[in-house]
Amino acid sequence: MDEIAKIDKAVASLCKGDDKKSDAMMMMAPDSNWDQFLTPAPCAIALLGDLILISADTDFSLDEKPPRDGFKLLRYPNSFRASLVQVSNAGWGAFNEAHTSMDQIRLHSGNVDGHVKNAVKFLMQGTPDEVKRMLPMSLSKIQNIADESLLLAKAIEDRFIGVMELTGELLEASTNTKGVYDEKTKETEIAIEVARTERESRMKEIKNTEKRLSNMDKEVKEAQSDFKEAIDKIPSGGDLIGIAVCEAVIEGVRNITSFPSKISEGIKKKLGTSAGNDEVGERDDAYFDNELSRQRVYSQVSTITRYIYQLVEITTGKTDDNGQQCPDMGRINHGDLGRIQQFIETARNHVNSEVNSGELRERVLKLCDNAVDICNTLQRLAKSMADLENRNTVVLEAVNKSKCIQNESQKLEVEAHKALGRNPLDNKSPHLSKMPTQSGSSSAVTAATENARYKTELAKETLRDAKRRQEKSADELRESNEKLTKVLMDMAKLDLKKIDFDTIRETLVKGIKALAEVREQWGKLVRFFQMLSNLIKCCLHSSLTDFVDQATVGREIQMTNNAAPLSDIFRDVIFEQASKASQVAYVVRTIAGTYVQISNEHLMDRITCLGRLVALDPKKDEHEIRRKREELHNGCQEAQKAILSIVMKQKAEFNAKVEERIAKLHEIEKTMPPIEPERIKEIKTNVTSGMATFTDDDIDDMI
């Protein structure tokens, strides 16, 4: 086995199926924590319980000043207490159904892996006809799971929005009836507005997510179209360029089907802001569209980087009599350079069309222009050969310039990986990995080693970044937990005999805020399943259709001697999409499993308790009411502490996994051929500077 094959094997050993799922979980963990579903729950449950108990001696009619359009949700407007009980019952129903639905989601998502394995078996081993007939069956089963889980998650999100809207209507009606106008009115109005616009905000989030995901099919088609066009330009024997083109299309599909954490959340709506403000809404929409444009540019960066690697290899592929690096004239004369230039210009055109991507567009265009300049310089060198007086100077400038654009492309690719939520250790797709590697020349081995070292450095920094984000998330959770615990303690101090309307109103306001946090987390789960559903639709429609076309219309173009035909590259495209679906399902299954376990141990008894409170008579069961209230509050505080304790334990386990993964990367690096210390330093600088180009705080400030 030559050195390049050994390097590829070493990197591949880090990218097995379980490794990919574990990496996906670590990278997505800061943005998909189960604890964010559960942290607000004990407080919300206690608030719902208090609504029943503190209203025992407080009752009046809401009919005196009804809303202009009448009551839409309140069934008992003639009784304030009955309306409070309606709110509490609705909350109990939402939490109870949430537990049941999350358990169903856990079971559904657990079946995805088996269907993906069946799909991959047909994909890798089946004839074109078998793939055409059998693959849709496995993919359709995954599609059904995604769609059913999506309906479950949407239904729960709707339930919580419904409770918020009901609470908001009650708060507005009771405030109007009591004619309360004081310094607390503004906070009440904000809570009412939040409840009123929550459904609208949810629809905007879904629209924004669907806007991105609806482009997936189109983007995959464009990537495959570029791929077929590029392949048509490669003559027989153009093995290295052919491999680069295949790598580019696979990278493009990975980018398109990635799951960016920040953009997936949509535009954050903070409690207390101008919800429903048209100007703010338009600004948010514009930001989202700009961010989508930036993502499309980032998707092109990996493609451009693949071609720049080839350009650098051509520019520095030989050594002159003085031991200096110089261009590989054989590859230039063979036409490889001209084709690379065409491919870079095609990618440049895609980037140029993204006029809303701001400074990023200009940086990538400049990178492409510099690459094209090097191509033109090398073409002139090849034509003039020895006739050029300053040939050595021109060669040196081209070599140095190629190294500069390689560094810049690496920095941009690091940014792209972070922005797109990509796993830097994605290995070669199945059929692509079987293609012959380059010759084992010293320059080729050096290039392969540098590329592998770049991947491991990027992987280490990505893991460190995930660790930093997870620590930040845990700190925010601890702070949120302290606030919620204080709310619970303050509520426990209330004397039921001294409850006035202001106290009830404040409880309703707090309830809306707590429910809004719960609803937001279910909104995230909805977007997970939208992602999963769209991935499979993309597989079934464009990718599978393209595969069938290539396999049956007689275009079995051989990519390299004794290597995969063109249709097999489309098998790899489908494999990448199915693999991503499996990773998303794994993350969802982990979240759902933990949610159900914690909910069983710490929440369900409290939720069930809400149903019993309604039956208590405020006059006959005064002692029981006090006992139940104390029991409810103590239980919710215990649940709050238990959730925090589990979060801190899992944070420690997460950190240990990250360090273990980084240690394994260090071990792999030791097996690689040595490269110059200066080059290692350059690679590390490229990775750290690219990763630090924008932080999560920067993104949060933009939104």
C-alpha positions in Angstrom: 0.0 0.0 0.0 1.5 3.4 -1.0 1.8 6.4 1.4 -1.3 8.2 0.0 -3.5 5.1 0.5 -2.2 4.8 4.1 -3.1 8.4 4.8 -6.6 7.9 3.3 -7.1 4.7 5.4 -6.0 6.5 8.6 -8.5 9.3 8.1 -11.2 6.8 7.1 -10.7 5.0 10.4 -12.0 8.1 12.1 -15.2 8.2 10.0 -17.1 5.0 10.7 -20.9 5.0 11.0 -21.0 5.3 14.8 -18.2 7.9 14.7 -20.3 10.0 12.3 -23.4 9.8 14.6 -21.4 10.6 17.7 -19.7 13.5 16.0 -23.1 14.8 14.7 -24.5 14.6 18.3 -21.5 16.5 19.7 -21.7 19.2 17.0 -25.4 19.6 17.2 -25.7 19.2 21.0 -25.3 22.9 21.9 -28.3 23.7 19.7 -30.4 20.7 20.3 -30.3 20.0 24.0 -33.1 17.9 25.6 -32.8 20.1 28.7 -34.1 23.1 26.9 -37.4 21.2 26.5 -37.6 20.4 30.1 -36.1 23.2 32.1 -39.1 25.6 31.9 -41.6 22.7 32.5 -41.5 22.4 36.3 -42.1 26.1 36.6 -44.9 26.1 34.1 -46.6 23.1 35.8 -46.4 24.8 39.2 -47.8 28.0 37.7 -50.7 26.0 36.2 -51.4 24.4 39.6 -51.4 27.7 41.3 -53.9 29.1 38.9 -56.4 26.6 40.1 -55.6 27.0 43.8 -55.2 30.7 44.2 -58.4 31.4 42.4 -60.5 29.6 45.0 -62.0 32.7 46.5 -61.6 35.0 43.5 -64.4 35.0 41.0 -66.1 37.6 38.8 -67.7 37.8 35.3 -65.6 38.7 32.2 -68.7 39.5 30.2 -68.9 43.1 31.3 -66.2 44.3 28.9 -65.9 41.5 26.2 -63.4 41.9 23.3 -64.7 43.7 20.2 -64.8 40.4 18.2 -66.1 38.4 21.2 -64.4 35.6 23.1 -62.7 33.1 20.7 -61.2 30.6 23.2 -62.7 31.1 26.6 -65.7 28.8 27.2 -66.8 30.2 30.5 -66.5 34.0 30.2 -69.1 34.4 33.0 -66.7 33.0 35.5 -63.1 34.1 36.0 -62.3 31.0 38.2 -63.8 28.6 35.6 -61.7 30.3 33.0 -58.6 29.8 35.1 -59.4 26.1 35.5 -59.8 25.9 31.7 -56.3 27.3 31.3 -54.9 24.9 33.8 -56.6 21.9 32.1 -55.4 23.0 28.7 -51.8 23.2 30.1 -52.2 19.7 31.7 -53.4 18.3 28.4 -50.5 19.9 26.5 -47.8 18.5 28.8 -49.5 15.1 29.0 -49.7 14.8 25.2 -46.1 16.1 24.9 -44.9 13.1 27.0 -46.9 10.6 25.0 -45.9 12.1 21.6 -42.2 12.3 22.5 -42.3 8.6 23.4 -43.8 7.9 19.9 -41.2 10.0 18.3 -38.5 8.0 20.2 -39.9 4.8 18.8 -40.3 6.1 15.3 -36.8 7.6 15.1 -35.3 4.3 16.4 -36.5 2.6 13.2 -34.8 5.0 10.8 -31.4 3.3 11.1 -32.7 -0.1 10.0 -34.4 1.4 6.9 -31.3 3.4 6.1 -29.1 0.3 6.2 -31.5 -1.5 3.9 -31.4 1.4 1.5 -27.6 1.5 1.6 -27.5 -2.3 1.0 -29.7 -1.9 -2.2 -27.7 1.1 -3.2 -24.2 -0.4 -2.9 -25.0 -4.0 -4.0 -28.0 -3.8 -6.3 -28.1 -3.6 -10.0 -29.5 -0.4 -11.5 -32.9 -2.1 -12.0 -32.9 -3.3 -8.3 -32.0 0.1 -7.1 -34.8 1.6 -9.2 -37.4 -0.9 -7.9 -36.3 -1.5 -4.3 -34.7 1.6 -3.0 -37.9 3.7 -3.1 -39.5 1.2 -0.7 -36.9 1.8 2.0 -36.7 5.5 1.5 -40.5 5.7 1.6 -40.6 4.1 5.0 -38.1 6.7 6.2 -40.3 9.4 4.6 -43.4 8.0 6.5 -41.5 8.1 9.8 -40.4 11.7 9.2 -43.9 12.8 8.2 -45.6 11.1 11.1 -43.1 12.5 13.6 -43.4 15.9 12.0 -47.2 15.8 12.5 -46.7 14.7 16.2 -44.2 17.6 16.9 -46.4 20.1 15.1 -49.5 19.0 17.1 -47.7 19.5 20.4 -46.3 22.9 19.3 -49.9 23.8 18.4 -51.1 22.7 21.8 -48.7 24.9 23.6 -49.5 27.9 21.4 -53.2 27.2 22.1 -52.6 27.4 25.8 -50.6 30.6 25.4 -53.4 32.1 23.3 -56.0 31.0 25.8 -54.0 32.5 28.7 -53.5 35.7 26.7 -57.2 36.1 26.1 -58.0 35.5 29.8 -55.4 38.0 30.8 -56.7 40.6 28.4 -60.3 40.1 29.4 -59.7 40.1 33.1 -57.5 43.2 32.9 -60.2 45.0 30.9 -62.9 44.0 33.3 -61.0 45.1 36.4 -60.0 48.3 34.7 -56.4 48.0 35.9 -54.1 50.8 34.7 -50.9 51.1 36.6 -47.1 50.6 36.1 -47.7 46.8 35.7 -50.0 47.3 32.8 -47.1 47.5 30.3 -45.8 44.1 31.2 -49.3 42.7 31.0 -49.7 44.2 27.5 -46.4 42.7 26.4 -47.5 39.2 27.6 -50.8 39.5 25.9 -49.1 40.6 22.6 -46.7 37.7 22.9 -49.5 35.2 23.3 -51.5 36.8 20.4 -48.6 36.8 18.0 -47.0 33.4 19.0 -48.8 31.5 16.2 -47.8 34.2 13.7 -44.2 33.9 14.8 -44.4 30.1 14.6 -45.7 30.4 11.0 -42.9 32.7 10.1 -40.3 30.3 11.6 -41.8 27.4 9.5 -41.9 29.6 6.4 -38.2 30.5 6.9 -37.2 26.9 7.4 -39.3 25.7 4.4 -37.7 28.5 2.3 -34.3 27.0 3.0 -35.3 23.4 2.7 -37.4 24.0 -0.4 -34.2 25.1 -2.2 -32.5 21.8 -1.4 -33.9 19.9 -4.3 -33.1 22.7 -6.7 -29.5 23.1 -5.3 -28.9 19.3 -5.6 -30.1 19.4 -9.2 -27.8 22.3 -10.0 -24.8 20.5 -8.3 -25.5 17.4 -10.4 -26.0 19.4 -13.5 -22.6 21.1 -13.0 -21.1 17.7 -12.3 -22.4 16.2 -15.6 -21.3 19.2 -17.5 -17.8 19.0 -16.0 -17.5 15.3 -16.7 -18.4 15.9 -20.3 -15.3 18.1 -20.5 -12.9 15.5 -19.2 -11.1 13.3 -21.7 -10.2 9.7 -21.0 -7.1 9.6 -18.8 -8.1 12.7 -16.9 -8.2 10.7 -13.7 -7.1 13.3 -11.2 -9.5 16.0 -12.5 -12.3 13.4 -12.6 -11.7 12.5 -9.0 -11.7 16.2 -8.1 -15.0 16.8 -9.9 -16.6 13.8 -8.1 -15.3 15.1 -4.7 -16.7 18.5 -5.6 -20.2 17.2 -6.3 -20.2 15.1 -3.1 -19.0 18.1 -1.0 -21.7 20.2 -2.6 -24.4 17.7 -1.7 -23.0 17.5 1.9 -23.2 21.3 2.2 -26.7 21.5 0.8 -28.0 18.8 3.1 -26.2 20.1 6.2 -28.3 21.4 9.1 -27.0 24.9 10.1 -27.8 25.4 13.8 -28.4 29.1 13.8 -30.4 29.5 10.6 -32.5 26.5 11.5 -33.8 28.4 14.5 -35.3 31.1 12.3 -35.4 34.6 13.5 -35.4 34.7 17.3 -38.4 36.4 18.9 -37.6 37.7 22.3 -40.3 38.2 24.9 -40.9 41.9 25.4 -40.0 43.0 21.9 -42.3 44.5 19.3 -44.0 41.3 18.2 -46.1 41.8 15.1 -44.3 45.0 14.1 -44.4 45.0 10.3 -41.1 46.9 10.0 -39.3 44.5 12.4 -40.8 41.6 10.4 -39.6 42.9 7.1 -36.1 43.5 8.6 -36.1 39.9 10.0 -37.2 38.5 6.6 -34.4 40.5 4.8 -31.9 39.2 7.3 -33.0 35.6 6.8 -32.8 35.9 3.0 -29.3 37.4 3.3 -28.3 34.5 5.5 -29.6 32.0 3.0 -27.6 33.7 0.3 -24.5 33.5 2.5 -25.1 29.8 3.0 -25.3 29.3 -0.8 -21.9 31.0 -1.1 -20.5 28.9 1.6 -21.8 25.8 -0.2 -19.7 26.8 -3.2 -16.5 27.3 -1.1 -15.9 23.6 -0.6 -16.2 23.0 -4.4 -13.8 25.9 -5.1 -11.4 24.5 -2.5 -11.3 21.1 -4.2 -10.3 22.8 -7.5 -7.8 25.0 -5.8 -6.1 21.9 -4.3 -5.7 20.6 -7.9 -4.4 24.0 -9.0 -1.8 24.1 -6.2 -0.7 20.5 -7.1 -0.3 21.5 -10.8 1.6 24.7 -9.8 4.0 23.0 -7.4 3.9 19.5 -8.8 7.5 19.3 -10.0 10.9 20.2 -8.8 13.5 22.0 -11.0 17.3 21.5 -11.2 17.8 23.8 -8.2 15.3 21.8 -6.0 12.7 24.5 -6.2 9.0 23.7 -6.8 7.7 24.4 -10.3 4.6 23.7 -12.4 3.7 20.3 -13.8 3.8 21.1 -17.5 2.6 17.6 -18.4 -0.8 18.2 -16.7 -1.0 21.7 -18.1 -0.4 20.5 -21.7 -2.9 17.7 -21.1 -5.6 20.2 -20.5 -6.1 19.7 -16.8 -5.3 23.4 -16.0 -7.8 24.7 -18.6 -10.6 22.5 -17.2 -9.8 23.5 -13.6 -10.1 27.2 -14.7 -13.5 26.4 -16.3 -14.8 24.7 -13.2 -13.6 27.6 -10.9 -15.3 30.1 -13.3 -18.6 28.1 -13.1 -18.5 28.2 -9.3 -17.6 31.9 -9.5 -20.7 32.6 -11.6 -22.9 30.9 -8.9 -21.2 33.1 -6.2 -21.6 36.2 -8.3 -25.3 35.8 -8.5 -25.6 35.9 -4.7 -25.8 39.7 -4.4 -27.3 39.6 -0.9 -24.3 37.7 0.7 -22.4 40.9 1.4 -18.6 40.9 2.1 -18.4 37.1 1.9 -19.3 37.2 -1.8 -16.5 39.7 -2.4 -14.0 37.6 -0.6 -14.9 34.4 -2.5 -14.9 36.3 -5.9 -11.5 37.6 -5.1 -10.3 34.1 -4.3 -11.7 32.8 -7.6 -10.1 35.8 -9.6 -6.7 35.1 -8.0 -7.0 31.4 -8.9 -7.9 32.3 -12.5 -5.0 34.7 -12.7 -2.6 31.8 -11.7 -4.2 29.6 -14.4 -3.6 32.4 -17.0 0.0 32.8 -15.9 0.7 29.1 -16.1 -0.9 28.9 -19.5 1.4 31.7 -20.7 4.3 29.9 -19.2 3.4 26.7 -21.1 3.1 28.5 -24.4 6.3 30.5 -24.1 8.4 27.8 -22.4 12.0 29.0 -22.5 11.4 32.2 -24.4 10.2 34.1 -21.3 13.2 36.1 -19.9 11.9 36.3 -16.4 10.6 32.8 -16.4 12.1 31.9 -12.9 10.6 35.0 -11.3 7.1 34.3 -12.9 7.3 30.7 -11.7 8.2 31.7 -8.1 5.4 34.3 -8.0 2.9 31.7 -9.3 4.1 29.1 -6.7 3.9 31.6 -3.8 0.5 33.0 -5.0 -0.9 29.5 -5.2 0.1 28.8 -1.6 -1.5 32.1 -0.6 -4.8 31.2 -2.2 -4.6 27.8 -0.7 -4.4 29.3 2.8 -7.2 31.7 2.0 -9.4 28.9 0.7 -8.7 26.9 3.9 -9.8 29.8 6.1 -13.0 30.2 4.1 -13.7 26.5 4.2 -13.3 26.5 8.0 -15.9 29.3 8.1 -18.2 27.3 5.8 -17.9 24.2 7.9 -18.9 26.2 11.0 -21.7 28.1 9.3 -23.2 25.0 7.6 -22.8 22.7 10.6 -20.5 20.3 8.6 -18.5 17.4 10.0 -14.9 18.1 8.9 -14.1 14.4 9.0 -16.6 13.3 6.4 -14.7 10.6 4.6 -14.8 9.7 0.9 -18.1 8.3 -0.3 -18.2 4.5 -1.0 -17.6 4.4 -4.8 -15.3 7.4 -4.7 -13.1 5.7 -2.2 -12.5 2.9 -4.6 -11.1 5.1 -7.3 -7.3 4.9 -7.8 -5.3 7.4 -5.7 -2.6 9.6 -7.2 0.8 8.4 -7.9 3.1 8.2 -4.9 5.4 11.0 -5.9 6.8 13.0 -3.1 4.8 16.1 -4.0 1.6 14.1 -4.1 2.3 12.5 -0.7 3.1 15.9 0.8 -0.1 17.4 -0.6 -2.2 14.4 0.7 -0.5 14.6 4.1 -1.2 18.4 4.4 -4.8 17.9 3.4 -5.2 15.1 6.0 -3.5 17.2 8.6 -5.8 20.1 7.7 -8.8 17.8 8.2 -7.7 16.7 11.6 -6.8 20.2 12.8 -10.3 21.4 11.6 -11.9 18.4 13.4 -10.1 19.3 16.7 -11.0 22.9 16.5 -14.6 22.1 15.6 -14.8 19.8 18.7 -13.3 22.5 20.8 -15.8 25.0 19.4 -18.7 22.6 20.2 -17.3 22.3 23.7 -17.2 26.1 24.2 -20.8 26.4 22.9 -22.0 23.5 25.1 -20.4 25.2 28.1 -22.0 28.5 27.2 -25.4 26.6 26.8 -24.9 25.0 30.3 -24.1 28.4 31.9 -27.2 29.9 30.3 -29.2 27.0 31.5 -27.8 27.4 35.1 -28.7 31.1 35.0 -32.2 30.3 33.7 -32.6 27.6 36.2 -31.8 30.0 39.1 -34.4 32.5 37.8 -37.1 29.8 37.5 -36.2 28.4 41.0 -36.6 31.9 42.4 -40.0 32.1 40.7 -41.0 28.8 42.3 -39.8 29.9 45.8 -41.6 33.3 45.5 -44.8 31.5 44.5 -44.5 29.1 47.5 -44.4 32.1 49.9 -47.8 33.4 48.7 -50.6 33.3 51.3 -53.7 31.8 49.6 -55.9 33.8 51.9 -54.3 37.1 50.8 -54.4 36.6 47.0 -55.6 39.6 45.0 -56.1 40.2 41.3 -52.7 41.6 40.8 -51.1 38.4 42.1 -53.2 36.3 39.7 -52.4 38.6 36.8 -48.6 38.3 37.5 -49.0 34.6 37.6 -50.7 34.6 34.2 -47.9 36.7 32.8 -45.2 34.4 34.2 -47.2 31.4 32.8 -47.2 32.9 29.3 -43.4 33.4 29.4 -42.7 29.8 30.7 -45.1 28.3 28.0 -43.3 30.4 25.3 -40.0 28.8 26.2 -41.5 25.3 26.1 -43.2 26.1 22.7 -39.9 27.3 21.3 -38.2 24.0 21.9 -41.0 22.0 20.3 -40.6 24.4 17.3 -37.0 23.2 17.0 -38.1 19.6 17.0 -40.6 20.4 14.2 -37.7 21.8 12.1 -35.6 18.6 12.7 -38.4 16.6 11.1 -38.9 19.0 8.3 -35.2 18.6 7.6 -35.5 14.8 7.7 -38.6 14.8 5.5 -37.1 17.1 2.9 -33.8 15.0 2.8 -35.8 11.9 1.8 -38.0 13.8 -0.7 -34.8 15.0 -2.3 -33.4 11.5 -2.4 -36.6 10.1 -3.9 -37.1 12.8 -6.5 -34.1 14.4 -8.0 -31.2 12.1 -6.9 -32.9 8.8 -7.6 -34.2 10.1 -10.9 -30.7 11.2 -12.0 -29.3 7.8 -11.0 -31.9 5.9 -13.1 -31.3 8.2 -16.0 -27.5 7.7 -15.9 -27.9 3.9 -15.5 -30.5 3.2 -18.1 -29.9 5.7 -20.9 -26.6 4.2 -21.8 -24.3 6.9 -20.2 -22.2 4.4 -18.3 -19.1 6.7 -18.6 -16.1 5.3 -16.8 -14.6 7.8 -14.5 -11.2 6.2 -14.4 -9.7 3.0 -15.7 -11.3 0.0 -13.9 -13.2 2.4 -11.6 -16.8 3.4 -11.0 -19.1 4.4 -13.8 -20.8 7.8 -13.7 -24.1 6.3 -12.4 -22.2 5.1 -9.3 -21.4 8.6 -8.3 -25.1 9.3 -8.2 -25.4 6.3 -5.9 -22.9 8.1 -3.7 -25.1 11.3 -3.8 -28.1 9.3 -2.6 -25.8 7.6 0.0 -24.8 11.0 1.4 -28.4 12.1 1.8 -29.5 8.8 3.4 -26.5 9.0 5.7 -27.4 12.5 6.8 -31.0 11.3 7.5 -29.6 8.6 9.7 -27.5 11.1 11.7 -30.5 13.5 12.1 -32.6 10.6 13.3 -29.9 9.6 15.8 -29.8 13.1 17.3 -33.6 13.2 17.5 -33.8 9.7 19.1 -31.2 10.7 21.7 -33.2 13.9 22.6 -36.5 12.0 22.7 -35.1 9.1 24.8 -33.7 11.4 27.4 -36.8 13.6 27.4 -39.1 10.5 28.1 -36.8 9.2 30.8 -36.6 12.5 32.7 -40.2 13.2 32.1 -41.2 9.8 33.6 -38.9 10.3 36.6 -39.5 13.9 37.4 -42.5 15.4 35.6 -45.4 13.0 35.0 -46.4 12.8 38.7 -46.6 16.6 38.9 -48.6 16.8 35.6 -51.0 14.1 36.9 -51.4 16.1 40.1 -52.8 19.0 38.1 -55.8 16.9 37.1 -56.6 16.1 40.8 -56.5 19.8 41.9 -59.6 20.7 39.8 -61.8 18.4 41.9 -60.9 20.1 45.2 -63.5 22.3 46.8 -62.0 25.6 48.1 -64.2 25.6 51.2 -64.4 21.9 52.2 -60.8 21.0 51.1 -58.8 23.9 52.4 -56.3 21.8 54.3 -55.9 19.4 51.3 -55.4 22.4 49.0 -52.6 23.6 51.1 -51.0 20.2 51.3 -51.3 19.6 47.6 -49.9 23.0 46.8 -46.9 22.4 49.1 -46.4 19.0 47.5 -46.6 20.4 44.0 -44.1 23.2 44.7 -41.7 20.9 46.5 -42.0 18.4 43.7 -41.4 21.0 41.0 -38.3 22.5 42.8 -36.9 18.9 43.1 -37.5 18.4 39.4 -35.8 21.7 38.6 -32.7 20.6 40.7 -32.7 17.1 39.2 -32.8 18.4 35.7 -29.8 20.8 36.4 -27.9 17.9 38.1 -28.4 15.7 35.1 -27.4 18.5 32.7 -24.2 19.1 34.6 -23.4 15.4 34.6 -24.0 15.1 30.9 -21.9 18.2 30.3 -19.0 16.5 32.0 -19.6 13.4 29.9 -19.7 15.5 26.8 -16.4 17.2 27.6 -14.8 13.8 28.2 -16.0 12.5 24.8 -14.6 15.6 23.1 -11.2 15.2 24.8 -11.2 11.4 23.9 -12.0 12.3 20.3 -9.2 14.9 20.1 -6.8 12.4 21.7 -7.6 9.9 18.9 -7.0 12.6 16.3 -3.6 13.3 17.8 -2.8 9.6 17.6 -3.8 9.5 13.9 -1.6 12.5 13.2 1.4 10.7 14.6 1.0 7.9 11.9 1.1 10.4 9.0 4.3 11.2 7.1 6.0 14.3 8.6 5.6 17.7 7.0 7.4 21.0 7.6 6.8 22.5 11.0 6.1 25.9 9.3 3.4 24.3 7.2 1.8 22.8 10.3 1.8 26.2 11.9 0.2 27.7 8.8 -2.5 25.1 8.8 -3.3 25.6 12.5 -3.4 29.4 11.9 -5.8 29.0 8.9 -8.1 26.8 11.0 -8.2 29.0 14.2 -8.5 32.2 12.2 -11.3 30.8 10.1 -13.1 29.4 13.1 -12.9 32.8 14.9 -14.1 34.9 11.9 -17.5 35.0 13.6 -18.7 33.8 17.0 -22.1 32.8 18.3 -22.3 36.1 20.1 -21.8 37.9 16.8 -24.6 35.9 15.2 -26.9 36.5 18.2 -26.2 40.2 17.9 -27.2 40.1 14.2 -30.5 38.4 14.8 
